[in-house]
Amino acid sequence: MPALPDDDDWLNERRRALGERIRAERLHQNLTQERLHLAAGISRDTLQAIEAGRGNPTITKLLRIARVLDVPLARLLEE
């Protein structure tokens, strides 16, 4: 089994990529952050943090975002 990185660089990069995929899908659907956060039932600050790759979003928040965007969660999480 390969060793896991000791630092947070790997996680930070994955969070940034996740946020970029969410933002790209939102823009592709011509949705504003306002419409997405209201429809998903999360705060605008939370959505902004997720799209920026900050924080540690819960699976519930990611599932809500995926539902509003009408995409499988796996699509947002794929590398």
N, CA and C of each residue as an Amber inpcrd file, in Angstrom:
protein
   237
   0.8440000  -1.1710000   0.0000000   0.0000000   0.0000000   0.0000000
   0.8920000   1.2380000   0.0000000   0.6170000   2.1970000  -0.9140000
   1.4610000   3.3920000  -0.9580000   1.2750000   4.2640000   0.2810000
   2.3250000   4.9400000   0.6420000   2.2660000   5.8340000   1.8060000
   1.4360000   7.0680000   1.4700000   0.7030000   7.5510000   2.4530000
  -0.0880000   8.7620000   2.2750000   0.7890000   9.9740000   2.5370000
   0.5010000  11.0820000   1.8560000   1.2990000  12.2880000   2.1070000
   1.1640000  12.7430000   3.5530000   2.2320000  13.2650000   4.0850000
   2.2320000  13.7380000   5.4730000   1.6180000  15.1290000   5.6120000
   1.5740000  15.8800000   4.5280000   1.0730000  17.2490000   4.6250000
  -0.3170000  17.3530000   4.0040000  -0.8510000  18.5520000   4.0460000
  -2.2010000  18.7790000   3.5540000  -2.2440000  19.1900000   2.0850000
  -1.1060000  19.2050000   1.4190000  -1.0910000  19.6360000   0.0210000
  -2.0210000  18.7980000  -0.8430000  -1.9960000  17.5030000  -0.6510000
  -2.8310000  16.6050000  -1.4520000  -4.3090000  16.9260000  -1.2350000
  -4.7230000  17.0610000   0.0310000  -6.1130000  17.3810000   0.3330000
  -6.5000000  18.7500000  -0.1970000  -5.6350000  19.7160000  -0.0310000
  -5.9330000  21.0640000  -0.5210000  -6.1270000  21.0780000  -2.0270000
  -5.3120000  20.3430000  -2.7400000  -5.4490000  20.2730000  -4.1980000
  -6.7760000  19.6150000  -4.5890000  -7.1530000  18.5680000  -3.8850000
  -8.4310000  17.9000000  -4.1860000  -9.6120000  18.8250000  -3.8920000
  -9.5300000  19.5860000  -2.8000000 -10.6000000  20.5400000  -2.4780000
 -10.7010000  21.6220000  -3.5450000  -9.5540000  22.1120000  -4.0030000
  -9.5670000  23.1280000  -5.0660000 -10.1930000  22.5670000  -6.3370000
  -9.8250000  21.3410000  -6.6840000 -10.3680000  20.7210000  -7.8960000
 -11.8780000  20.5120000  -7.7700000 -12.3280000  20.0720000  -6.6170000
 -13.7610000  19.9000000  -6.3700000 -14.4810000  21.2270000  -6.5370000
 -13.9580000  22.2680000  -5.9250000 -14.5650000  23.5860000  -6.0320000
 -14.6160000  24.0870000  -7.4660000 -13.5640000  23.8320000  -8.2100000
 -13.5240000  24.2360000  -9.6150000 -14.5720000  23.4900000 -10.4330000
 -14.7590000  22.1970000 -10.1520000 -15.7750000  21.4270000 -10.8830000
 -17.1800000  21.9280000 -10.5570000 -17.4280000  22.2340000  -9.2860000
 -18.7420000  22.7570000  -8.8900000 -18.9820000  24.0980000  -9.5740000
 -18.0010000  24.9730000  -9.5170000 -18.1470000  26.2910000 -10.1430000
 -18.3670000  26.1690000 -11.6480000 -17.5960000  25.3090000 -12.3080000
 -17.7310000  25.1280000 -13.7560000 -19.1270000  24.6220000 -14.1130000
 -19.6240000  23.6720000 -13.3470000 -20.9640000  23.1360000 -13.6150000
 -22.0280000  24.1990000 -13.3590000 -21.8600000  24.9600000 -12.2950000
 -22.8120000  26.0290000 -11.9900000 -22.8520000  27.0510000 -13.1230000
 -21.6890000  27.4720000 -13.5890000 -21.6230000  28.4400000 -14.6750000
 -22.1560000  27.8660000 -15.9790000 -21.8750000  26.5900000 -16.2290000
 -22.3820000  25.9190000 -17.4280000 -23.9100000  25.9640000 -17.4660000
 -24.5090000  25.8880000 -16.2860000 -25.9690000  25.9150000 -16.1840000
 -26.5170000  27.3260000 -15.9860000 -25.6400000  28.3240000 -16.1010000
 -26.0280000  29.7280000 -15.9280000 -26.7010000  29.9910000 -14.5870000
 -26.1810000  29.3590000 -13.5440000 -26.6910000  29.5810000 -12.1950000
 -25.7580000  30.5330000 -11.4560000 -26.3370000  31.4200000 -10.6890000
 -25.5400000  32.2780000  -9.8190000 -25.2700000  31.5270000  -8.5230000
 -24.2940000  32.0160000  -7.7730000 -24.0640000  31.4430000  -6.4480000
 -25.3120000  31.6060000  -5.5920000 -25.9880000  32.7250000  -5.7520000
 -27.2090000  32.9940000  -4.9850000 -28.2650000  31.9080000  -5.2280000
 -28.5130000  31.6060000  -6.4870000 -29.5310000  30.5920000  -6.8050000
 -29.1170000  29.2130000  -6.3050000 -27.8400000  28.8740000  -6.4760000
 -27.3850000  27.5530000  -6.0500000 -27.4350000  27.4140000  -4.5360000
 -26.9330000  28.3910000  -3.8100000 -26.9060000  28.2390000  -2.3500000
 -28.3210000  28.2110000  -1.7800000 -29.2260000  29.0060000  -2.3300000
 -30.6060000  28.9790000  -1.8350000 -31.2800000  27.6420000  -2.1350000
 -31.1060000  27.1540000  -3.3480000 -31.7270000  25.8800000  -3.7400000
 -31.1450000  24.7030000  -2.9650000 -29.8510000  24.7850000  -2.6430000
 -29.1910000  23.6870000  -1.9330000 -29.3820000  23.7780000  -0.4200000
 -29.8870000  24.9070000   0.0490000 -30.0950000  25.0650000   1.4890000
 -28.8140000  25.2080000   2.2830000 -27.8240000  25.8480000   1.6740000
 -26.5660000  26.1120000   2.3670000 -26.2990000  27.6180000   2.2950000
 -25.4470000  28.1090000   3.1670000 -25.1750000  29.5410000   3.1580000
 -24.3060000  29.9150000   1.9530000 -24.4140000  31.1780000   1.5900000
 -23.5990000  31.6580000   0.4780000 -22.1180000  31.6020000   0.8380000
 -21.7920000  31.9310000   2.0850000 -20.3940000  31.8520000   2.5370000
 -19.8510000  30.4380000   2.3970000 -20.6880000  29.4580000   2.7380000
 -20.2690000  28.0570000   2.6200000 -20.0120000  27.7000000   1.1620000
 -20.9230000  28.0810000   0.2760000 -20.7320000  27.7860000  -1.1480000
 -19.4850000  28.4710000  -1.6790000 -19.2760000  29.7210000  -1.3070000
 -18.0760000  30.4270000  -1.7510000 -16.8150000  29.7230000  -1.2650000
 -16.8240000  29.2650000  -0.0290000 -15.6610000  28.5590000   0.5140000
 -15.4190000  27.2470000  -0.2250000 -16.4900000  26.5180000  -0.5260000
 -16.3550000  25.2490000  -1.2520000 -15.7800000  25.5100000  -2.6370000
 -16.3360000  26.4850000  -3.3490000 -15.8520000  26.7720000  -4.7010000
 -14.4030000  27.2550000  -4.6910000 -13.9890000  27.8890000  -3.6060000
 -12.6100000  28.3760000  -3.4970000 -11.6470000  27.2970000  -3.0000000
 -12.1830000  26.1290000  -2.6430000 -11.3260000  25.0470000  -2.1710000
 -10.9350000  25.1700000  -0.7200000 -11.6670000  25.9980000   0.0210000
 -11.3870000  26.1600000   1.4540000 -12.3850000  25.3330000   2.2550000
 -12.0570000  25.1240000   3.4920000 -12.9710000  24.4130000   4.3780000
 -12.9970000  22.9210000   4.1250000 -13.9680000  22.2890000   4.7230000
 -14.1090000  20.8420000   4.6280000 -15.5990000  20.5290000   4.5260000
 -16.1670000  20.5950000   3.3080000 -17.6080000  20.4300000   3.1610000
 -18.0720000  19.0380000   3.5780000 -19.2450000  18.9910000   4.1870000
 -19.8120000  17.7060000   4.5720000 -20.3730000  16.9970000   3.3510000
 -20.5460000  15.7110000   3.4760000 -21.1420000  14.9400000   2.3890000
 -22.5650000  15.4250000   2.1220000 -23.2780000  15.8340000   3.1700000
 -24.6370000  16.3370000   2.9930000 -24.6420000  17.5790000   2.1200000
 -23.7370000  18.5040000   2.3650000 -23.6750000  19.7170000   1.5530000
 -23.3220000  19.3910000   0.1060000 -22.3930000  18.4810000  -0.0890000
 -22.0190000  18.0990000  -1.4500000 -23.1650000  17.3900000  -2.1570000
 -23.8920000  16.5490000  -1.4360000 -25.0530000  15.8790000  -2.0330000
 -26.1280000  16.8830000  -2.4250000 -26.3480000  17.8780000  -1.5990000
 -27.3440000  18.9190000  -1.9230000 -26.9300000  19.7010000  -3.1630000
 -25.6620000  20.0440000  -3.2430000 -25.1660000  20.7690000  -4.4190000
 -25.3300000  19.9120000  -5.6690000 -24.9340000  18.6530000  -5.5880000
 -25.0540000  17.7510000  -6.7380000 -26.5130000  17.6020000  -7.1670000
 -27.4060000  17.5400000  -6.2040000 -28.8340000  17.3990000  -6.5210000
 -29.3430000  18.6220000  -7.2770000 -28.9940000  19.7980000  -6.7960000
 -29.4410000  21.0190000  -7.4730000 -28.8410000  21.1050000  -8.8740000
 -27.5790000  20.7410000  -9.0040000 -26.9280000  20.7730000 -10.3100000
 -27.3700000  19.6140000 -11.2060000 -28.0960000  18.6570000 -10.6220000
 -28.5830000  17.4740000 -11.3430000 -27.4300000  16.6860000 -11.9760000
 -26.3930000  16.4880000 -11.1710000 -25.2560000  15.6720000 -11.5900000
 -24.9580000  14.6650000 -10.4890000 -24.4290000  13.5110000 -10.8500000
 -24.0390000  12.5560000  -9.8040000 -22.9080000  13.1310000  -8.9570000
 -22.9430000  12.8560000  -7.6790000 -21.8780000  13.3230000  -6.7980000
 -20.5270000  12.8270000  -7.2830000 -20.4830000  11.6140000  -7.7910000
 -19.2130000  11.0550000  -8.2960000 -18.6020000  11.9380000  -9.3670000
 -19.4250000  12.5890000 -10.1730000 -18.9050000  13.4760000 -11.2230000
 -18.1710000  14.6710000 -10.6190000 -18.6770000  15.1670000  -9.5170000
 -18.0180000  16.2910000  -8.8680000 -16.7450000  15.8670000  -8.1570000
 -16.7010000  14.6040000  -7.7130000 -15.5590000  14.1170000  -6.9510000
 -14.4650000  13.4780000  -7.7890000 -14.7560000  13.1760000  -9.0540000
 -13.7640000  12.4630000  -9.8520000 -12.5000000  13.2790000 -10.0270000
 -11.4050000  12.5650000 -10.1650000 -10.1020000  13.2200000 -10.3230000
  -9.7170000  13.2780000 -11.7720000
